[in-house]
Amino acid sequence: MPAAGPPRPFRSRYGGIFAGGVLIERWRYRTLSDGRPGRGWQATPERFVDPETGRLVTVFLNPATGERRYVAGDERRPGIQG
């Protein structure tokens, strides 16, 4: 008796898409840095409060590569626990 659900090729395809999504997410969304980046990096006017930690985050840009880094400051915003 055949197993219920979609045929095997479709299940393995969905599994591959899911695994690829997880890998891309881990590469794309990086953790916050505590230290300011080195030479060649410029602070952008972008600032936001990290919802997980409540810390104010500054975005830095390397104009030569277009890479962005997110650096957490020491300040915490009132009313946010973290």
N, C-alpha and C positions, 0 to 999 in steps of 0.2 A: 504494500500500500504506500503510495507516495506521501511525502511529508507535506504538511499544510504550509501555506505561505508562498511567497514569490519564488520563482525558479532560482537555482543556485547562482547562475551568472549575475543576476540582478542583485542578489544579496551580497556577493563579493564586491560588486561595483560600488554599492552603497557603503560598504565597510571601507573601501579605499578612499572614497570621497570624505568620509568622516575622519579617517586618520590624516589625510592631507590637510583638512581644515584645522585640526588640532596642531599640527606642525607649523602651519602658517601663523596661527594665532600666537604660538610661543615665540616665533621669530619677530612678528610685527609689533606686539604689545610687550614692551620691555618694562622692567621694574624701575623704580625711582632710584636715582643716584643721590648720595649724600654730599658728594664733593663737586665743586665747580670744575668743568672741563678745562683742559689746558689751553695753550695758545691757539689762535685761529678760530676760536668759538666766540660767537656774539650772542648776548642776551637779547631775546625778542621781547616785545611788549606783552606777550601772552603770559597770563598768570591765571591759575585756577586752584581751587582747593580740592585736594585728593579726597574723594568720598570715603576711602577705607581708613586713612590715617588722620584726616583732618588737617594735614600740613599744607601750607601754601607752596605751590610748585611753580618754578620758573622754567620756561622753555628756552633752550640754547640752540643755536643753529651754526653749523659749519658751512659757510658759503661756498667753499671749494668742492664739497661733496654733496651738499644738500641734506646731510644727516642731521637729525634732531635728537636732543637729549633732554630728559626731564629731570630737573634737580629740585629736590625737596629742601625747603628752608627749615629753620628752627621754629618758626612761628606756627602756632596752632590757632585756628579760628574758634571763637567761643561758640558753644552750643553743639560742637561736633566732638564726639568721643572717639578715641582711637588708640 
